[in-house]
Amino acid sequence: MLEKFRKKIDAIDRKIIFLLEERIKISINIGKFKKQNSLSIRDVNREKEIFSQITRKTSLDPNFIKQFYNLIFRFSRKIQK
């Protein structure tokens, strides 16, 4: 039984990584667009909007969501520079 659960977790982890890779590719393109159009890398309003949307759609702890997305946002800003 434990092995069955672990296989499910492994499959979910592969999906998470695939989706993060897709997000990073898009973020790189956004960074290029921002540079070409002299836009700021950080958009605090967009970050707040994402937090708000995600926390409304999940039962996960909002603090966990905030920490998780802050990590993603920091990495996105880093690769957009």
PyMOL Python script that loads the backbone (N, CA, C, O; Angstrom):
from pymol import cmd

cmd.read_pdbstr("""\
ATOM      1  N   MET A   1       0.823  -1.198   0.000  1.00  0.00           N
ATOM      2  CA  MET A   1       0.000   0.000   0.000  1.00  0.00           C
ATOM      3  C   MET A   1       0.866   1.261   0.000  1.00  0.00           C
ATOM      4  O   MET A   1       0.603   2.199  -0.753  1.00  0.00           O
ATOM      5  N   LEU A   2       1.896   1.282   0.844  1.00  0.00           N
ATOM      6  CA  LEU A   2       2.776   2.444   0.913  1.00  0.00           C
ATOM      7  C   LEU A   2       3.439   2.699  -0.437  1.00  0.00           C
ATOM      8  O   LEU A   2       3.558   3.844  -0.871  1.00  0.00           O
ATOM      9  N   GLU A   3       3.866   1.628  -1.096  1.00  0.00           N
ATOM     10  CA  GLU A   3       4.521   1.761  -2.399  1.00  0.00           C
ATOM     11  C   GLU A   3       3.570   2.376  -3.431  1.00  0.00           C
ATOM     12  O   GLU A   3       3.994   3.165  -4.276  1.00  0.00           O
ATOM     13  N   LYS A   4       2.308   2.019  -3.362  1.00  0.00           N
ATOM     14  CA  LYS A   4       1.299   2.575  -4.275  1.00  0.00           C
ATOM     15  C   LYS A   4       1.173   4.086  -4.061  1.00  0.00           C
ATOM     16  O   LYS A   4       1.122   4.851  -5.024  1.00  0.00           O
ATOM     17  N   PHE A   5       1.122   4.505  -2.806  1.00  0.00           N
ATOM     18  CA  PHE A   5       1.056   5.937  -2.497  1.00  0.00           C
ATOM     19  C   PHE A   5       2.299   6.660  -3.005  1.00  0.00           C
ATOM     20  O   PHE A   5       2.211   7.752  -3.567  1.00  0.00           O
ATOM     21  N   ARG A   6       3.454   6.036  -2.800  1.00  0.00           N
ATOM     22  CA  ARG A   6       4.709   6.663  -3.225  1.00  0.00           C
ATOM     23  C   ARG A   6       4.774   6.814  -4.742  1.00  0.00           C
ATOM     24  O   ARG A   6       5.287   7.814  -5.244  1.00  0.00           O
ATOM     25  N   LYS A   7       4.263   5.840  -5.463  1.00  0.00           N
ATOM     26  CA  LYS A   7       4.237   5.935  -6.930  1.00  0.00           C
ATOM     27  C   LYS A   7       3.343   7.093  -7.371  1.00  0.00           C
ATOM     28  O   LYS A   7       3.663   7.803  -8.324  1.00  0.00           O
ATOM     29  N   LYS A   8       2.233   7.275  -6.680  1.00  0.00           N
ATOM     30  CA  LYS A   8       1.348   8.402  -6.994  1.00  0.00           C
ATOM     31  C   LYS A   8       2.051   9.732  -6.719  1.00  0.00           C
ATOM     32  O   LYS A   8       1.967  10.664  -7.519  1.00  0.00           O
ATOM     33  N   ILE A   9       2.742   9.809  -5.585  1.00  0.00           N
ATOM     34  CA  ILE A   9       3.504  11.019  -5.245  1.00  0.00           C
ATOM     35  C   ILE A   9       4.570  11.284  -6.303  1.00  0.00           C
ATOM     36  O   ILE A   9       4.753  12.422  -6.734  1.00  0.00           O
ATOM     37  N   ASP A  10       5.276  10.226  -6.721  1.00  0.00           N
ATOM     38  CA  ASP A  10       6.312  10.376  -7.751  1.00  0.00           C
ATOM     39  C   ASP A  10       5.722  10.929  -9.049  1.00  0.00           C
ATOM     40  O   ASP A  10       6.319  11.799  -9.683  1.00  0.00           O
ATOM     41  N   ALA A  11       4.562  10.429  -9.440  1.00  0.00           N
ATOM     42  CA  ALA A  11       3.908  10.907 -10.662  1.00  0.00           C
ATOM     43  C   ALA A  11       3.512  12.372 -10.525  1.00  0.00           C
ATOM     44  O   ALA A  11       3.680  13.155 -11.460  1.00  0.00           O
ATOM     45  N   ILE A  12       2.995  12.737  -9.376  1.00  0.00           N
ATOM     46  CA  ILE A  12       2.624  14.136  -9.128  1.00  0.00           C
ATOM     47  C   ILE A  12       3.858  15.020  -9.156  1.00  0.00           C
ATOM     48  O   ILE A  12       3.828  16.107  -9.732  1.00  0.00           O
ATOM     49  N   ASP A  13       4.948  14.564  -8.539  1.00  0.00           N
ATOM     50  CA  ASP A  13       6.193  15.342  -8.539  1.00  0.00           C
ATOM     51  C   ASP A  13       6.694  15.589  -9.960  1.00  0.00           C
ATOM     52  O   ASP A  13       7.159  16.685 -10.271  1.00  0.00           O
ATOM     53  N   ARG A  14       6.600  14.575 -10.826  1.00  0.00           N
ATOM     54  CA  ARG A  14       7.016  14.767 -12.228  1.00  0.00           C
ATOM     55  C   ARG A  14       6.161  15.837 -12.905  1.00  0.00           C
ATOM     56  O   ARG A  14       6.673  16.654 -13.671  1.00  0.00           O
ATOM     57  N   LYS A  15       4.873  15.830 -12.625  1.00  0.00           N
ATOM     58  CA  LYS A  15       3.978  16.839 -13.204  1.00  0.00           C
ATOM     59  C   LYS A  15       4.322  18.231 -12.685  1.00  0.00           C
ATOM     60  O   LYS A  15       4.341  19.196 -13.451  1.00  0.00           O
ATOM     61  N   ILE A  16       4.590  18.335 -11.395  1.00  0.00           N
ATOM     62  CA  ILE A  16       4.947  19.629 -10.799  1.00  0.00           C
ATOM     63  C   ILE A  16       6.199  20.179 -11.465  1.00  0.00           C
ATOM     64  O   ILE A  16       6.239  21.353 -11.832  1.00  0.00           O
ATOM     65  N   ILE A  17       7.222  19.343 -11.625  1.00  0.00           N
ATOM     66  CA  ILE A  17       8.473  19.792 -12.239  1.00  0.00           C
ATOM     67  C   ILE A  17       8.243  20.203 -13.687  1.00  0.00           C
ATOM     68  O   ILE A  17       8.773  21.221 -14.132  1.00  0.00           O
ATOM     69  N   PHE A  18       7.463  19.429 -14.424  1.00  0.00           N
ATOM     70  CA  PHE A  18       7.151  19.782 -15.812  1.00  0.00           C
ATOM     71  C   PHE A  18       6.476  21.149 -15.879  1.00  0.00           C
ATOM     72  O   PHE A  18       6.832  21.983 -16.712  1.00  0.00           O
ATOM     73  N   LEU A  19       5.510  21.372 -15.008  1.00  0.00           N
ATOM     74  CA  LEU A  19       4.790  22.648 -15.002  1.00  0.00           C
ATOM     75  C   LEU A  19       5.696  23.799 -14.580  1.00  0.00           C
ATOM     76  O   LEU A  19       5.582  24.899 -15.120  1.00  0.00           O
ATOM     77  N   LEU A  20       6.593  23.566 -13.628  1.00  0.00           N
ATOM     78  CA  LEU A  20       7.549  24.606 -13.238  1.00  0.00           C
ATOM     79  C   LEU A  20       8.479  24.947 -14.397  1.00  0.00           C
ATOM     80  O   LEU A  20       8.796  26.116 -14.621  1.00  0.00           O
ATOM     81  N   GLU A  21       8.915  23.927 -15.134  1.00  0.00           N
ATOM     82  CA  GLU A  21       9.752  24.180 -16.307  1.00  0.00           C
ATOM     83  C   GLU A  21       9.006  25.033 -17.329  1.00  0.00           C
ATOM     84  O   GLU A  21       9.576  25.963 -17.899  1.00  0.00           O
ATOM     85  N   GLU A  22       7.745  24.721 -17.559  1.00  0.00           N
ATOM     86  CA  GLU A  22       6.929  25.509 -18.486  1.00  0.00           C
ATOM     87  C   GLU A  22       6.792  26.946 -18.000  1.00  0.00           C
ATOM     88  O   GLU A  22       6.895  27.889 -18.785  1.00  0.00           O
ATOM     89  N   ARG A  23       6.561  27.105 -16.711  1.00  0.00           N
ATOM     90  CA  ARG A  23       6.422  28.445 -16.131  1.00  0.00           C
ATOM     91  C   ARG A  23       7.709  29.238 -16.301  1.00  0.00           C
ATOM     92  O   ARG A  23       7.671  30.427 -16.618  1.00  0.00           O
ATOM     93  N   ILE A  24       8.843  28.590 -16.093  1.00  0.00           N
ATOM     94  CA  ILE A  24      10.135  29.263 -16.226  1.00  0.00           C
ATOM     95  C   ILE A  24      10.366  29.701 -17.666  1.00  0.00           C
ATOM     96  O   ILE A  24      10.849  30.808 -17.904  1.00  0.00           O
ATOM     97  N   LYS A  25      10.029  28.848 -18.630  1.00  0.00           N
ATOM     98  CA  LYS A  25      10.176  29.219 -20.047  1.00  0.00           C
ATOM     99  C   LYS A  25       9.353  30.467 -20.363  1.00  0.00           C
ATOM    100  O   LYS A  25       9.828  31.382 -21.036  1.00  0.00           O
ATOM    101  N   ILE A  26       8.140  30.492 -19.880  1.00  0.00           N
ATOM    102  CA  ILE A  26       7.273  31.654 -20.108  1.00  0.00           C
ATOM    103  C   ILE A  26       7.840  32.876 -19.403  1.00  0.00           C
ATOM    104  O   ILE A  26       7.817  33.978 -19.953  1.00  0.00           O
ATOM    105  N   SER A  27       8.341  32.691 -18.205  1.00  0.00           N
ATOM    106  CA  SER A  27       8.919  33.794 -17.440  1.00  0.00           C
ATOM    107  C   SER A  27      10.122  34.394 -18.162  1.00  0.00           C
ATOM    108  O   SER A  27      10.313  35.610 -18.147  1.00  0.00           O
ATOM    109  N   ILE A  28      10.929  33.551 -18.788  1.00  0.00           N
ATOM    110  CA  ILE A  28      12.065  34.049 -19.573  1.00  0.00           C
ATOM    111  C   ILE A  28      11.566  34.936 -20.707  1.00  0.00           C
ATOM    112  O   ILE A  28      12.125  36.004 -20.953  1.00  0.00           O
ATOM    113  N   ASN A  29      10.517  34.497 -21.398  1.00  0.00           N
ATOM    114  CA  ASN A  29       9.945  35.303 -22.483  1.00  0.00           C
ATOM    115  C   ASN A  29       9.360  36.612 -21.966  1.00  0.00           C
ATOM    116  O   ASN A  29       9.470  37.650 -22.619  1.00  0.00           O
ATOM    117  N   ILE A  30       8.745  36.558 -20.807  1.00  0.00           N
ATOM    118  CA  ILE A  30       8.219  37.781 -20.193  1.00  0.00           C
ATOM    119  C   ILE A  30       9.365  38.736 -19.890  1.00  0.00           C
ATOM    120  O   ILE A  30       9.250  39.940 -20.118  1.00  0.00           O
ATOM    121  N   GLY A  31      10.473  38.200 -19.376  1.00  0.00           N
ATOM    122  CA  GLY A  31      11.644  39.028 -19.093  1.00  0.00           C
ATOM    123  C   GLY A  31      12.164  39.716 -20.342  1.00  0.00           C
ATOM    124  O   GLY A  31      12.515  40.895 -20.302  1.00  0.00           O
ATOM    125  N   LYS A  32      12.218  38.988 -21.456  1.00  0.00           N
ATOM    126  CA  LYS A  32      12.658  39.577 -22.727  1.00  0.00           C
ATOM    127  C   LYS A  32      11.720  40.702 -23.146  1.00  0.00           C
ATOM    128  O   LYS A  32      12.162  41.770 -23.570  1.00  0.00           O
ATOM    129  N   PHE A  33      10.422  40.451 -23.023  1.00  0.00           N
ATOM    130  CA  PHE A  33       9.434  41.470 -23.378  1.00  0.00           C
ATOM    131  C   PHE A  33       9.600  42.714 -22.512  1.00  0.00           C
ATOM    132  O   PHE A  33       9.563  43.839 -23.011  1.00  0.00           O
ATOM    133  N   LYS A  34       9.782  42.501 -21.213  1.00  0.00           N
ATOM    134  CA  LYS A  34       9.938  43.630 -20.293  1.00  0.00           C
ATOM    135  C   LYS A  34      11.178  44.446 -20.641  1.00  0.00           C
ATOM    136  O   LYS A  34      11.139  45.676 -20.607  1.00  0.00           O
ATOM    137  N   LYS A  35      12.280  43.771 -20.975  1.00  0.00           N
ATOM    138  CA  LYS A  35      13.502  44.489 -21.354  1.00  0.00           C
ATOM    139  C   LYS A  35      13.285  45.292 -22.628  1.00  0.00           C
ATOM    140  O   LYS A  35      13.681  46.456 -22.704  1.00  0.00           O
ATOM    141  N   GLN A  36      12.662  44.682 -23.624  1.00  0.00           N
ATOM    142  CA  GLN A  36      12.421  45.352 -24.899  1.00  0.00           C
ATOM    143  C   GLN A  36      11.512  46.566 -24.745  1.00  0.00           C
ATOM    144  O   GLN A  36      11.596  47.519 -25.520  1.00  0.00           O
ATOM    145  N   ASN A  37      10.657  46.522 -23.753  1.00  0.00           N
ATOM    146  CA  ASN A  37       9.684  47.595 -23.552  1.00  0.00           C
ATOM    147  C   ASN A  37       9.986  48.447 -22.326  1.00  0.00           C
ATOM    148  O   ASN A  37       9.135  49.206 -21.864  1.00  0.00           O
ATOM    149  N   SER A  38      11.189  48.318 -21.808  1.00  0.00           N
ATOM    150  CA  SER A  38      11.655  49.104 -20.657  1.00  0.00           C
ATOM    151  C   SER A  38      10.693  49.036 -19.473  1.00  0.00           C
ATOM    152  O   SER A  38      10.399  50.050 -18.840  1.00  0.00           O
ATOM    153  N   LEU A  39      10.214  47.838 -19.188  1.00  0.00           N
ATOM    154  CA  LEU A  39       9.308  47.638 -18.057  1.00  0.00           C
ATOM    155  C   LEU A  39      10.082  47.095 -16.865  1.00  0.00           C
ATOM    156  O   LEU A  39      11.108  46.433 -17.019  1.00  0.00           O
ATOM    157  N   SER A  40       9.578  47.385 -15.688  1.00  0.00           N
ATOM    158  CA  SER A  40      10.190  46.895 -14.456  1.00  0.00           C
ATOM    159  C   SER A  40      10.062  45.373 -14.381  1.00  0.00           C
ATOM    160  O   SER A  40       9.043  44.805 -14.773  1.00  0.00           O
ATOM    161  N   ILE A  41      11.103  44.728 -13.875  1.00  0.00           N
ATOM    162  CA  ILE A  41      11.071  43.274 -13.713  1.00  0.00           C
ATOM    163  C   ILE A  41      10.010  42.873 -12.689  1.00  0.00           C
ATOM    164  O   ILE A  41       9.273  41.910 -12.901  1.00  0.00           O
ATOM    165  N   ARG A  42       9.934  43.598 -11.598  1.00  0.00           N
ATOM    166  CA  ARG A  42       8.984  43.242 -10.540  1.00  0.00           C
ATOM    167  C   ARG A  42       7.677  44.000 -10.719  1.00  0.00           C
ATOM    168  O   ARG A  42       7.658  45.209 -10.949  1.00  0.00           O
ATOM    169  N   ASP A  43       6.584  43.249 -10.605  1.00  0.00           N
ATOM    170  CA  ASP A  43       5.247  43.821 -10.661  1.00  0.00           C
ATOM    171  C   ASP A  43       4.512  43.374  -9.392  1.00  0.00           C
ATOM    172  O   ASP A  43       3.894  42.310  -9.355  1.00  0.00           O
ATOM    173  N   VAL A  44       4.596  44.200  -8.373  1.00  0.00           N
ATOM    174  CA  VAL A  44       4.021  43.858  -7.068  1.00  0.00           C
ATOM    175  C   VAL A  44       2.518  43.626  -7.179  1.00  0.00           C
ATOM    176  O   VAL A  44       1.985  42.722  -6.536  1.00  0.00           O
ATOM    177  N   ASN A  45       1.836  44.422  -7.978  1.00  0.00           N
ATOM    178  CA  ASN A  45       0.388  44.239  -8.132  1.00  0.00           C
ATOM    179  C   ASN A  45       0.059  42.875  -8.726  1.00  0.00           C
ATOM    180  O   ASN A  45      -0.897  42.223  -8.306  1.00  0.00           O
ATOM    181  N   ARG A  46       0.856  42.443  -9.708  1.00  0.00           N
ATOM    182  CA  ARG A  46       0.642  41.125 -10.314  1.00  0.00           C
ATOM    183  C   ARG A  46       0.879  40.019  -9.285  1.00  0.00           C
ATOM    184  O   ARG A  46       0.134  39.041  -9.237  1.00  0.00           O
ATOM    185  N   GLU A  47       1.907  40.174  -8.471  1.00  0.00           N
ATOM    186  CA  GLU A  47       2.184  39.177  -7.433  1.00  0.00           C
ATOM    187  C   GLU A  47       1.016  39.088  -6.453  1.00  0.00           C
ATOM    188  O   GLU A  47       0.594  37.992  -6.084  1.00  0.00           O
ATOM    189  N   LYS A  48       0.502  40.229  -6.038  1.00  0.00           N
ATOM    190  CA  LYS A  48      -0.645  40.242  -5.120  1.00  0.00           C
ATOM    191  C   LYS A  48      -1.863  39.594  -5.761  1.00  0.00           C
ATOM    192  O   LYS A  48      -2.601  38.855  -5.109  1.00  0.00           O
ATOM    193  N   GLU A  49      -2.066  39.876  -7.047  1.00  0.00           N
ATOM    194  CA  GLU A  49      -3.192  39.302  -7.783  1.00  0.00           C
ATOM    195  C   GLU A  49      -3.088  37.771  -7.820  1.00  0.00           C
ATOM    196  O   GLU A  49      -4.081  37.070  -7.622  1.00  0.00           O
ATOM    197  N   ILE A  50      -1.897  37.269  -8.072  1.00  0.00           N
ATOM    198  CA  ILE A  50      -1.694  35.816  -8.105  1.00  0.00           C
ATOM    199  C   ILE A  50      -1.963  35.208  -6.733  1.00  0.00           C
ATOM    200  O   ILE A  50      -2.661  34.199  -6.632  1.00  0.00           O
ATOM    201  N   PHE A  51      -1.415  35.810  -5.672  1.00  0.00           N
ATOM    202  CA  PHE A  51      -1.674  35.320  -4.311  1.00  0.00           C
ATOM    203  C   PHE A  51      -3.174  35.258  -4.044  1.00  0.00           C
ATOM    204  O   PHE A  51      -3.689  34.261  -3.539  1.00  0.00           O
ATOM    205  N   SER A  52      -3.849  36.321  -4.385  1.00  0.00           N
ATOM    206  CA  SER A  52      -5.280  36.406  -4.129  1.00  0.00           C
ATOM    207  C   SER A  52      -6.041  35.313  -4.884  1.00  0.00           C
ATOM    208  O   SER A  52      -6.888  34.629  -4.310  1.00  0.00           O
ATOM    209  N   GLN A  53      -5.734  35.158  -6.162  1.00  0.00           N
ATOM    210  CA  GLN A  53      -6.415  34.139  -6.975  1.00  0.00           C
ATOM    211  C   GLN A  53      -6.171  32.736  -6.439  1.00  0.00           C
ATOM    212  O   GLN A  53      -7.101  31.943  -6.294  1.00  0.00           O
ATOM    213  N   ILE A  54      -4.912  32.441  -6.149  1.00  0.00           N
ATOM    214  CA  ILE A  54      -4.558  31.090  -5.712  1.00  0.00           C
ATOM    215  C   ILE A  54      -5.155  30.776  -4.344  1.00  0.00           C
ATOM    216  O   ILE A  54      -5.700  29.690  -4.143  1.00  0.00           O
ATOM    217  N   THR A  55      -5.059  31.703  -3.412  1.00  0.00           N
ATOM    218  CA  THR A  55      -5.565  31.416  -2.065  1.00  0.00           C
ATOM    219  C   THR A  55      -7.082  31.258  -2.050  1.00  0.00           C
ATOM    220  O   THR A  55      -7.621  30.548  -1.201  1.00  0.00           O
ATOM    221  N   ARG A  56      -7.772  31.912  -2.979  1.00  0.00           N
ATOM    222  CA  ARG A  56      -9.227  31.737  -3.073  1.00  0.00           C
ATOM    223  C   ARG A  56      -9.597  30.360  -3.618  1.00  0.00           C
ATOM    224  O   ARG A  56     -10.678  29.844  -3.334  1.00  0.00           O
ATOM    225  N   LYS A  57      -8.697  29.768  -4.399  1.00  0.00           N
ATOM    226  CA  LYS A  57      -9.016  28.519  -5.088  1.00  0.00           C
ATOM    227  C   LYS A  57      -8.465  27.273  -4.399  1.00  0.00           C
ATOM    228  O   LYS A  57      -8.552  26.176  -4.952  1.00  0.00           O
ATOM    229  N   THR A  58      -7.906  27.423  -3.216  1.00  0.00           N
ATOM    230  CA  THR A  58      -7.317  26.266  -2.541  1.00  0.00           C
ATOM    231  C   THR A  58      -7.651  26.268  -1.057  1.00  0.00           C
ATOM    232  O   THR A  58      -7.957  27.301  -0.462  1.00  0.00           O
ATOM    233  N   SER A  59      -7.581  25.091  -0.492  1.00  0.00           N
ATOM    234  CA  SER A  59      -7.771  24.979   0.960  1.00  0.00           C
ATOM    235  C   SER A  59      -6.425  24.922   1.678  1.00  0.00           C
ATOM    236  O   SER A  59      -6.376  24.775   2.900  1.00  0.00           O
ATOM    237  N   LEU A  60      -5.329  25.040   0.917  1.00  0.00           N
ATOM    238  CA  LEU A  60      -4.001  25.028   1.537  1.00  0.00           C
ATOM    239  C   LEU A  60      -3.790  26.275   2.381  1.00  0.00           C
ATOM    240  O   LEU A  60      -4.404  27.315   2.145  1.00  0.00           O
ATOM    241  N   ASP A  61      -2.928  26.155   3.350  1.00  0.00           N
ATOM    242  CA  ASP A  61      -2.591  27.261   4.246  1.00  0.00           C
ATOM    243  C   ASP A  61      -2.072  28.452   3.431  1.00  0.00           C
ATOM    244  O   ASP A  61      -1.109  28.307   2.678  1.00  0.00           O
ATOM    245  N   PRO A  62      -2.693  29.616   3.570  1.00  0.00           N
ATOM    246  CA  PRO A  62      -2.254  30.801   2.820  1.00  0.00           C
ATOM    247  C   PRO A  62      -0.785  31.158   3.051  1.00  0.00           C
ATOM    248  O   PRO A  62      -0.120  31.657   2.144  1.00  0.00           O
ATOM    249  N   ASN A  63      -0.278  30.907   4.257  1.00  0.00           N
ATOM    250  CA  ASN A  63       1.139  31.183   4.517  1.00  0.00           C
ATOM    251  C   ASN A  63       2.045  30.273   3.692  1.00  0.00           C
ATOM    252  O   ASN A  63       3.084  30.708   3.195  1.00  0.00           O
ATOM    253  N   PHE A  64       1.650  29.022   3.550  1.00  0.00           N
ATOM    254  CA  PHE A  64       2.409  28.096   2.709  1.00  0.00           C
ATOM    255  C   PHE A  64       2.393  28.573   1.259  1.00  0.00           C
ATOM    256  O   PHE A  64       3.426  28.594   0.590  1.00  0.00           O
ATOM    257  N   ILE A  65       1.215  28.953   0.786  1.00  0.00           N
ATOM    258  CA  ILE A  65       1.084  29.436  -0.597  1.00  0.00           C
ATOM    259  C   ILE A  65       1.963  30.659  -0.803  1.00  0.00           C
ATOM    260  O   ILE A  65       2.650  30.767  -1.818  1.00  0.00           O
ATOM    261  N   LYS A  66       1.946  31.576   0.148  1.00  0.00           N
ATOM    262  CA  LYS A  66       2.751  32.793   0.026  1.00  0.00           C
ATOM    263  C   LYS A  66       4.242  32.461  -0.026  1.00  0.00           C
ATOM    264  O   LYS A  66       4.967  33.003  -0.860  1.00  0.00           O
ATOM    265  N   GLN A  67       4.700  31.582   0.852  1.00  0.00           N
ATOM    266  CA  GLN A  67       6.114  31.188   0.849  1.00  0.00           C
ATOM    267  C   GLN A  67       6.485  30.499  -0.463  1.00  0.00           C
ATOM    268  O   GLN A  67       7.533  30.777  -1.046  1.00  0.00           O
ATOM    269  N   PHE A  68       5.627  29.613  -0.911  1.00  0.00           N
ATOM    270  CA  PHE A  68       5.865  28.869  -2.147  1.00  0.00           C
ATOM    271  C   PHE A  68       5.970  29.826  -3.333  1.00  0.00           C
ATOM    272  O   PHE A  68       6.908  29.737  -4.126  1.00  0.00           O
ATOM    273  N   TYR A  69       5.020  30.727  -3.450  1.00  0.00           N
ATOM    274  CA  TYR A  69       5.032  31.655  -4.584  1.00  0.00           C
ATOM    275  C   TYR A  69       6.113  32.718  -4.456  1.00  0.00           C
ATOM    276  O   TYR A  69       6.639  33.179  -5.469  1.00  0.00           O
ATOM    277  N   ASN A  70       6.452  33.112  -3.254  1.00  0.00           N
ATOM    278  CA  ASN A  70       7.572  34.048  -3.101  1.00  0.00           C
ATOM    279  C   ASN A  70       8.856  33.436  -3.649  1.00  0.00           C
ATOM    280  O   ASN A  70       9.658  34.128  -4.277  1.00  0.00           O
ATOM    281  N   LEU A  71       9.051  32.154  -3.414  1.00  0.00           N
ATOM    282  CA  LEU A  71      10.219  31.460  -3.955  1.00  0.00           C
ATOM    283  C   LEU A  71      10.175  31.452  -5.490  1.00  0.00           C
ATOM    284  O   LEU A  71      11.179  31.724  -6.147  1.00  0.00           O
ATOM    285  N   ILE A  72       9.024  31.146  -6.037  1.00  0.00           N
ATOM    286  CA  ILE A  72       8.866  31.148  -7.497  1.00  0.00           C
ATOM    287  C   ILE A  72       9.084  32.553  -8.055  1.00  0.00           C
ATOM    288  O   ILE A  72       9.777  32.717  -9.059  1.00  0.00           O
ATOM    289  N   PHE A  73       8.500  33.565  -7.415  1.00  0.00           N
ATOM    290  CA  PHE A  73       8.654  34.948  -7.891  1.00  0.00           C
ATOM    291  C   PHE A  73      10.114  35.385  -7.854  1.00  0.00           C
ATOM    292  O   PHE A  73      10.603  35.999  -8.802  1.00  0.00           O
ATOM    293  N   ARG A  74      10.811  35.072  -6.764  1.00  0.00           N
ATOM    294  CA  ARG A  74      12.231  35.452  -6.661  1.00  0.00           C
ATOM    295  C   ARG A  74      13.040  34.816  -7.784  1.00  0.00           C
ATOM    296  O   ARG A  74      13.867  35.479  -8.412  1.00  0.00           O
ATOM    297  N   PHE A  75      12.804  33.541  -8.034  1.00  0.00           N
ATOM    298  CA  PHE A  75      13.535  32.865  -9.102  1.00  0.00           C
ATOM    299  C   PHE A  75      13.171  33.462 -10.460  1.00  0.00           C
ATOM    300  O   PHE A  75      14.041  33.650 -11.310  1.00  0.00           O
ATOM    301  N   SER A  76      11.901  33.758 -10.664  1.00  0.00           N
ATOM    302  CA  SER A  76      11.466  34.361 -11.931  1.00  0.00           C
ATOM    303  C   SER A  76      12.141  35.706 -12.160  1.00  0.00           C
ATOM    304  O   SER A  76      12.600  35.996 -13.264  1.00  0.00           O
ATOM    305  N   ARG A  77      12.200  36.519 -11.122  1.00  0.00           N
ATOM    306  CA  ARG A  77      12.867  37.825 -11.261  1.00  0.00           C
ATOM    307  C   ARG A  77      14.350  37.645 -11.567  1.00  0.00           C
ATOM    308  O   ARG A  77      14.927  38.394 -12.354  1.00  0.00           O
ATOM    309  N   LYS A  78      14.953  36.652 -10.941  1.00  0.00           N
ATOM    310  CA  LYS A  78      16.381  36.390 -11.161  1.00  0.00           C
ATOM    311  C   LYS A  78      16.649  36.036 -12.622  1.00  0.00           C
ATOM    312  O   LYS A  78      17.600  36.546 -13.215  1.00  0.00           O
ATOM    313  N   ILE A  79      15.830  35.175 -13.202  1.00  0.00           N
ATOM    314  CA  ILE A  79      16.071  34.766 -14.586  1.00  0.00           C
ATOM    315  C   ILE A  79      15.629  35.817 -15.590  1.00  0.00           C
ATOM    316  O   ILE A  79      16.036  35.768 -16.751  1.00  0.00           O
ATOM    317  N   GLN A  80      14.803  36.766 -15.165  1.00  0.00           N
ATOM    318  CA  GLN A  80      14.365  37.826 -16.071  1.00  0.00           C
ATOM    319  C   GLN A  80      15.373  38.960 -16.175  1.00  0.00           C
ATOM    320  O   GLN A  80      15.278  39.782 -17.086  1.00  0.00           O
ATOM    321  N   LYS A  81      16.341  39.023 -15.257  1.00  0.00           N
ATOM    322  CA  LYS A  81      17.327  40.112 -15.272  1.00  0.00           C
ATOM    323  C   LYS A  81      18.323  39.950 -16.392  1.00  0.00           C
ATOM    324  O   LYS A  81      19.220  40.780 -16.545  1.00  0.00           O
TER     325      LYS A  81
END
""", "prot")
cmd.dss("prot")
cmd.show_as("cartoon", "prot")
cmd.util.cbc("prot")
cmd.orient("prot")
